[in-house]
Amino acid sequence: MYREIKELIISSLELEDITADEIGDEETLFGEGLGLDSIDALELGVALQKKYGVKIDSQKNDLTDHFANVKALADFIHNLQMQGKSA
């Protein structure tokens, strides 16, 4: 799932200068890491919902933790799928 998420980040955000292999599983996605911003977070959230059939509540306080890196995103999506709930 990590590679799928990396490829989704690249395609949904149109990051042409990076490959999935260049994104570390625990590399910070926002700020000094990959350099994503809040607009990117919204676009990525929509792409994740479409690809994995989950509902992400943008009002939840812990979303920044779930979007911290690829590993956290994979765990978050996996848990949502297992629970069949929205977060």
Protein Blocks (a to p, Z undefined) as FASTA:
>chain_A
ZZmmmmmmmmmnopakbcfklpcfklcfbhjlnopafklmmmmmmmmmmmnopacdfkbm
klmmmmmpmmlmmmmmmmmmmnopaZZ
